[in-house]
Amino acid sequence: MSSHSLSLLDRCSEALDAARAQGAEHAEVAGEALRRVTATISKHDLQITQSHRETMLGVRVLDRGRLGFACTNNPENVAQICSDALSIATASPADEHNVLPSMIESPAIEGLYDEAAVSFSTEDVVRQAIRMLEVAADVDSRVILGDAEFIATVSERALVNSQGVRREERGSVFTYFALATAREGDVVSNFDFQFDASRSVSGIDVEPITRRASENALGSLGAQPGETFKGPVILAPVAGLFVLTSLIGFQANGMNVFRGMSRWGDQVGKTVASEMVTLVDDGTLPGGVSTSGFDREGVPHRRLTLIEGGTLTGLFHNTYSAHALGTSSTGHAEGSPRTIPSVGGTNLEILPGERTKDDLVSEMKRGLLVTRFSGNTNPITGDFSGVAKGAYLIRDGKIERPVAGTLIAGNAFEALKGISGLSKEQERVFNCTLPFIRLEDVSVTAG
């Protein structure tokens, strides 16, 4: 049979056989075939449309704990990459934690793939981008989409290993975002960023996020210098993503725990956040951007509660970190066939609170609402600082006015424990779903 007629799973199996035939003690082959079409808007103009197709195979071999890895985008090159991976393993140090998982049966996840996605054309992608421009213009002629994108991806994944793992699945996902600003004469507003996604053609709707970004940008026209104080700050979901979730992802990473880089290594069962906070990661979430049946090693995805009522209840693990720490993989091996598996989250969610965003605002005598944050959070120390790119001064329980040039700073470990409010409203930002989050004792400095 010609290799051109082989399925992706068969190609992976053929590569596994080649690795074993060349002397690999244990081997794993991960494959991915994808078609991605992207339409990009820049400065309120449709700039470029790209179409990309690729099939990638990655071979990981283990020889008495020694690891070798090689990958190719040429399926005809299987014998060579198996040889390359074995050569690398021969020169690598032994590590007892280099092991492969065995097969764990799990039910198929519904809704990952829409047959209609196959016929979703480049013209369809362009039409969605044009629709975003139309929505922005409909909101107000002063709105400018400084940056926006619509991406259609159809993929097939497969993975086999010498421990009996054999998996395959197809997926489709449409992602889109809008970064909007507004201009009136020489006055330019703050930018506002909004994101959404759909796993099906029928679920695509670019209007809500484009309209929200446009209206928020308009609302920040005329921003003036703010005020300097230390007090409460409400982070919109986009800002919360960059201030808090990078720290959470780093600290909950089992590999970082094993390497002694995480403060949370001995904190399971202890308080790491306000009792208001329950945080879950769910690779099986219906409609999730990162939902799939299995991780980079073929281990089934599942729902994992990381923090419950402020208490740390779990950590992310792939097979390596789990073996090193004497536990089981949580199905959080991350990566593509281009790389060896790392550790990472899937669909992260901070569960909503019981009050609205307006309720959180109404309880504040003076504070700040931050809709975009441009800065850094040190994932080890927790210190964060940066510019509130979109911000509003809150006074006497009401949003008073937009402000510009305002800096915020604090410590994310302390901020997590000091959270004083979570909104009912949630928004999806990439693979995270977050409410509005009110922090206390944040340093706010007017520019």
Buried (B, 14 or more C-beta within 10 A) or exposed (E): EEEEEBEBBBBBBBBBBBBBEBBBBBBBBBBBBBBBBBBBBBEBEBEEBEEEEEBBBBBBBBBEBBBBBBBBEEBEBBBEBBBBBBEBBEEBEEBEBBBBBEBEEBEEBEBBBBEEBEEBEBEBBBEBBBBBBEBBBEBBEBBBBBBBBBBBBBBBBBBBBBBEBBBBBBBBBBBBBBBBBBBEEEEBBBBBBBBBBBBBBEEBBBBEBBBBBBBBBBBBBEBEEBBEBEBBBBBBBBBBBBBBBBBBBBBBBBBBBBEEBBBBBEBBEEBBBBEBBBBBBBBBBEBBBBBBBBBBBBBBBBBBBBBBEBBBBBBBBBBBBBBBBEEEBBBBBBBBBBBBBBBBBBBBBBBBBEBEBEBBBEBBEBBBBBBBBEBEBBBEEBBBBBBBBBBBBBEEBEBEEBBBBBBBBBBBBBBBBBBBBBBBBBBBBBBBBBBBBBBBBBBBBBE
